[in-house]
Amino acid sequence: MGTTIMKNSLYFCFVILFVGCGNPVLRDFQAKPITEDDGSVAVEISSEFNVGGASLPVLNLPIKHPKKGYEIGVLTTDGKRVKLKINLSEIAPLQSVLGTLPNGTAIPFASSNEVVAIPVGGKGIFIYASWVENDVVLGFSIPLKALDAIGQKVGSINLMPRFTLNKFTGAAGTYFSQQAGSNGIALFANLGGLFAQEKLSEMYYLTEASYFVKESLSDSEEKIEVTGQVPSSKTEKTIAKGIQALSQRKENLTID
């Protein structure tokens, strides 16, 4: 009985650390707007994940324009923190699609907002962006090989609770699949509050979606709602045990 109590205690401690019980998955989230020398609009976000004793891979990857090939941003990780800088004016005109995460599940939006999805570094990493006239959401997904074993047990599911940090809202956590290479971490954040309305409108009217929208939308207060995704308690417990084991082993998480 003592062993059972200890296991349950470890599980609940892990849930408080990683999933939340009212606390975010992230230790920290920050974002700032950047106006480039040519007047284009960029943004930089920095997010620190709760990964316990484990550590994220160390990466420094350029983000290249998918059609023209030049650099439009950079993604870096340092073991705990993921930093992303990207030129939003450059990606706004790109074709958007009804986006999914690498495991084939829906991106955590309340409605069917389409996204621009940009692959990074040929490593299964993606950057996502979505616009309405009064809001912009930026996100990323990074595969982690060590999570493949958990994906074999739980299948295509996401554990991505909502967060509110430094006045920013969004969802962040893990995605899983039985397919190797389709398990990892992801984050989506509302960033509309960073920009003046004229800048949001300027970026929005570069997008493909704006071509089909009536001019009356300029008076709209439409926002993109990022929603949390949490599976059943049984699946959540399986995920918690698997990630707790990685933390106890102080696993150095890798992409491949």
C-alpha positions as CSV (number, residue, x, y, z in Angstrom):
1,M,0.0,0.0,0.0
2,G,2.9,2.3,0.8
3,T,4.3,1.8,-2.7
4,T,0.9,2.7,-4.2
5,I,0.7,5.9,-2.2
6,M,4.3,6.8,-3.3
7,K,3.5,6.2,-7.0
8,N,0.3,8.3,-6.8
9,S,2.2,11.0,-5.0
10,L,4.9,11.1,-7.7
11,Y,2.2,11.2,-10.4
12,F,0.3,14.1,-8.8
13,C,3.6,16.0,-8.3
14,F,4.4,15.5,-11.9
15,V,1.0,16.8,-13.0
16,I,1.4,19.9,-10.9
17,L,4.9,20.4,-12.5
18,F,4.1,19.7,-16.1
19,V,0.4,19.9,-16.8
20,G,-0.6,22.4,-14.2
21,C,-3.7,22.0,-11.9
22,G,-4.2,25.6,-12.8
23,N,-0.5,26.3,-13.5
24,P,0.9,26.6,-17.1
25,V,3.1,24.2,-18.9
26,L,5.5,27.0,-19.3
27,R,7.8,28.6,-16.8
28,D,8.0,31.8,-18.9
29,F,6.7,33.3,-22.1
30,Q,7.8,36.6,-23.5
31,A,7.3,38.4,-26.9
32,K,8.3,41.7,-28.5
33,P,7.5,43.3,-31.8
34,I,10.4,44.4,-34.1
35,T,10.3,46.9,-36.9
36,E,13.0,46.0,-39.5
37,D,15.0,48.6,-41.4
38,D,12.8,48.2,-44.4
39,G,9.7,48.9,-42.4
40,S,8.5,45.2,-42.3
41,V,7.2,43.7,-39.1
42,A,8.9,41.0,-37.2
43,V,8.3,39.4,-33.8
44,E,10.5,37.6,-31.3
45,I,9.1,35.1,-28.8
46,S,10.9,33.3,-26.0
47,S,9.4,30.3,-24.1
48,E,10.8,28.3,-21.2
49,F,9.3,24.8,-21.0
50,N,8.9,22.8,-17.8
51,V,10.9,19.6,-18.7
52,G,11.9,18.7,-15.2
53,G,15.4,17.0,-15.1
54,A,15.4,16.5,-18.9
55,S,16.8,19.0,-21.4
56,L,15.7,20.1,-24.8
57,P,18.1,19.8,-27.8
58,V,20.4,22.7,-28.5
59,L,19.5,24.1,-31.9
60,N,20.3,27.2,-34.0
61,L,18.4,26.9,-37.3
62,P,17.7,29.6,-39.9
63,I,14.1,29.9,-41.1
64,K,14.0,30.3,-44.8
65,H,11.3,31.7,-47.1
66,P,9.7,28.5,-48.5
67,K,9.5,30.0,-52.1
68,K,12.4,32.4,-52.3
69,G,15.0,30.7,-50.1
70,Y,16.4,33.7,-48.2
71,E,16.4,33.9,-44.4
72,I,13.4,35.4,-42.7
73,G,14.0,34.3,-39.1
74,V,15.8,32.0,-36.8
75,L,14.8,29.3,-34.2
76,T,17.2,28.6,-31.3
77,T,17.0,26.3,-28.2
78,D,19.3,26.1,-25.3
79,G,18.1,23.1,-23.3
80,K,15.1,24.7,-21.6
81,R,14.1,27.8,-23.7
82,V,12.9,28.0,-27.2
83,K,13.4,31.3,-29.0
84,L,11.9,32.2,-32.3
85,K,12.3,35.4,-34.4
86,I,10.4,35.7,-37.7
87,N,9.5,38.4,-40.2
88,L,5.6,38.4,-40.2
89,S,5.4,40.7,-43.2
90,E,7.4,38.1,-45.3
91,I,5.1,35.1,-44.4
92,A,1.7,36.9,-44.4
93,P,1.3,36.5,-48.3
94,L,2.1,32.8,-48.3
95,Q,-0.7,30.3,-49.0
96,S,-2.5,29.2,-45.8
97,V,-4.0,25.8,-45.2
98,L,-6.3,24.1,-42.7
99,G,-3.3,23.2,-40.5
100,T,-2.6,20.2,-38.4
101,L,0.2,19.2,-36.0
102,P,2.7,16.6,-37.2
103,N,0.6,13.8,-35.7
104,G,-2.3,14.7,-37.9
105,T,-4.5,16.3,-35.2
106,A,-6.0,19.7,-35.4
107,I,-4.1,22.8,-34.3
108,P,-5.7,24.1,-31.0
109,F,-8.0,26.7,-32.4
110,A,-11.6,27.1,-31.4
111,S,-12.6,27.6,-35.1
112,S,-11.2,26.4,-38.4
113,N,-8.6,29.2,-38.8
114,E,-6.1,28.4,-41.6
115,V,-2.4,28.7,-41.0
116,V,0.8,29.3,-42.9
117,A,3.1,26.4,-42.0
118,I,6.8,26.7,-42.7
119,P,9.2,23.7,-42.3
120,V,12.5,24.5,-40.7
121,G,15.8,22.8,-41.3
122,G,14.5,19.6,-42.8
123,K,14.2,18.2,-39.2
124,G,10.4,17.9,-38.9
125,I,10.2,21.3,-37.1
126,F,7.4,23.7,-38.2
127,I,6.5,27.3,-37.7
128,Y,2.8,28.3,-37.9
129,A,1.1,31.7,-38.3
130,S,-2.6,32.6,-38.6
131,W,-4.3,36.0,-39.1
132,V,-7.6,37.7,-38.7
133,E,-7.7,41.5,-39.0
134,N,-7.5,42.1,-35.2
135,D,-5.2,39.2,-34.2
136,V,-2.2,37.1,-35.1
137,V,-1.2,33.7,-33.7
138,L,2.3,32.4,-33.9
139,G,3.3,28.8,-33.0
140,F,5.9,26.1,-33.5
141,S,6.2,22.3,-33.2
142,I,9.5,20.5,-32.5
143,P,9.7,16.6,-32.7
144,L,11.5,14.8,-29.8
145,K,12.6,11.2,-30.4
146,A,12.3,10.2,-26.8
147,L,8.6,10.8,-26.9
148,D,8.1,8.2,-29.6
149,A,7.8,5.4,-26.9
150,I,4.9,7.3,-25.2
151,G,3.2,7.8,-28.6
152,Q,3.2,4.1,-29.1
153,K,1.1,3.7,-26.0
154,V,-1.3,6.6,-26.4
155,G,-1.7,7.1,-30.2
156,S,-2.6,10.4,-31.8
157,I,-3.4,12.7,-28.9
158,N,-2.3,16.1,-27.5
159,L,-1.7,17.3,-24.0
160,M,-1.6,21.0,-24.6
161,P,-3.2,23.0,-21.8
162,R,-3.9,26.8,-22.1
163,F,-1.5,29.2,-20.5
164,T,-1.6,32.9,-19.5
165,L,1.8,34.5,-18.9
166,N,2.9,38.1,-18.9
167,K,-0.6,39.0,-20.4
168,F,-0.1,36.6,-23.3
169,T,-2.5,33.6,-23.8
170,G,-2.1,30.4,-25.7
171,A,-1.7,26.7,-25.5
172,A,1.5,24.7,-25.0
173,G,2.5,21.1,-24.3
174,T,3.1,17.8,-26.1
175,Y,1.7,16.0,-29.1
176,F,1.8,12.2,-29.7
177,S,1.4,9.6,-32.4
178,Q,2.3,5.9,-32.9
179,Q,4.3,7.1,-35.9
180,A,8.0,7.7,-35.1
181,G,9.0,11.3,-35.6
182,S,5.5,12.6,-35.0
183,N,5.9,13.2,-31.2
184,G,7.1,16.4,-29.7
185,I,6.4,19.8,-28.1
186,A,4.3,22.6,-29.5
187,L,3.2,26.1,-28.6
188,F,0.7,28.6,-30.0
189,A,0.3,32.1,-28.7
190,N,-2.0,35.1,-29.4
191,L,0.2,38.1,-30.2
192,G,-2.3,40.6,-31.5
193,G,-1.9,42.8,-28.5
194,L,1.7,43.5,-29.4
195,F,0.8,45.6,-32.5
196,A,-1.0,48.8,-33.2
197,Q,-4.3,48.2,-35.1
198,E,-2.9,49.7,-38.3
199,K,0.0,47.2,-38.3
200,L,-2.3,44.3,-37.7
201,S,-4.5,45.5,-40.6
202,E,-1.4,46.0,-42.8
203,M,-0.2,42.5,-42.2
204,Y,-3.7,41.0,-42.6
205,Y,-4.3,42.6,-46.0
206,L,-1.2,40.9,-47.3
207,T,-2.8,37.5,-46.5
208,E,-4.6,35.3,-49.0
209,A,-7.6,35.1,-46.7
210,S,-8.2,38.9,-46.9
211,Y,-8.9,38.8,-50.6
212,F,-12.3,37.1,-49.9
213,V,-13.3,39.3,-46.9
214,K,-15.7,42.2,-47.1
215,E,-14.4,45.7,-46.3
216,S,-16.8,45.9,-43.4
217,L,-14.4,43.6,-41.5
218,S,-12.3,46.7,-40.7
219,D,-14.8,47.3,-37.9
220,S,-14.7,43.7,-36.7
221,E,-13.4,42.7,-33.3
222,E,-12.7,39.1,-34.5
223,K,-10.0,37.2,-32.6
224,I,-8.4,33.8,-32.9
225,E,-9.2,31.7,-29.9
226,V,-6.4,29.3,-29.0
227,T,-8.0,26.4,-27.0
228,G,-6.4,23.9,-24.6
229,Q,-6.3,20.2,-25.5
230,V,-6.3,17.7,-22.7
231,P,-7.0,13.9,-23.1
232,S,-8.7,11.6,-20.7
233,S,-7.3,11.2,-17.2
234,K,-6.1,7.6,-18.0
235,T,-4.2,8.8,-21.1
236,E,-2.9,11.8,-19.2
237,K,-1.5,9.5,-16.5
238,T,0.2,7.3,-19.1
239,I,1.8,10.5,-20.6
240,A,2.8,11.7,-17.1
241,K,4.5,8.5,-16.2
242,G,6.5,8.4,-19.5
243,I,7.7,12.0,-19.2
244,Q,8.5,11.6,-15.5
245,A,10.8,8.7,-16.4
246,L,12.6,11.0,-18.9
247,S,13.0,13.6,-16.2
248,Q,14.3,11.1,-13.6
249,R,16.9,9.9,-16.1
250,K,17.8,13.5,-16.9
251,E,17.4,12.6,-20.5
252,N,19.0,14.9,-23.1
253,L,16.1,15.1,-25.6
254,T,17.0,15.0,-29.3
255,I,15.2,15.4,-32.6
256,D,16.6,12.3,-34.2
